[in-house]
Amino acid sequence: MRLEQKYTALLGDVQRRAIGGGVPSAIGQLRLCFEALGLASAIDADCATRLGRHGLSEGKFVLLSLLRDVPEGLSPHALAERAGVTRGTITGLLDGLERDGFLARHADQVDRRKLLVRLSPKGEAAASTLVDEHAQWIASLFADFTPAEMQLLSALLEKAWRKTDRGAA
């Protein structure tokens, strides 16, 4: 796997220092980490490109997906909670989606002080095709893996994740 230039530079620096005996040799572990980061970066960039063709960011796409099967709509607070973003972030995402015609905010029929967010016809059309299309593309990245390989990769990623601050918490 070809490493990004920044990772190649870091790896080269560590290799030069290890030759002189100043740094213990962990080149294989570093390279593996940089490969994982490179794969994540490539997937993220490809996602951004694919969604960008439809005028969407990953955050906006997540909201379309969350609203897809909720015709009655959700409150901005509920959307923020389900998407794992702050209220400030949700406001910006909703403003952009509303401006681009993907959704509309409506007063709740029971309590008119509350807002509900619903997909517009354009948003429904986008969600109905893009969510499945995007899921199929992501699945295709691992289509050549056997079930045993997928299970092994998942276990190995979990093992490394547990060494991170988030995984250890």
Number of C-alpha atoms within 10 A of each C-alpha: 8 10 16 15 9 10 18 14 12 14 19 13 11 18 17 13 14 15 11 9 10 10 12 12 14 12 14 10 10 15 17 12 14 20 17 14 15 17 16 12 13 13 14 13 12 13 16 15 14 17 17 13 9 11 14 20 17 14 16 20 22 17 22 24 21 17 21 19 13 12 12 11 22 20 17 18 16 15 22 19 13 12 16 12 13 12 15 9 13 22 14 12 19 21 15 16 23 18 11 13 14 22 24 19 19 15 13 16 10 7 8 10 8 13 18 19 24 23 28 17 13 13 21 20 13 18 23 15 10 18 16 12 12 15 10 12 13 14 11 11 10 12 12 10 12 10 11 9 12 14 12 12 13 11 12 11 12 12 12 11 13 12 11 10 8 8 11 8 7
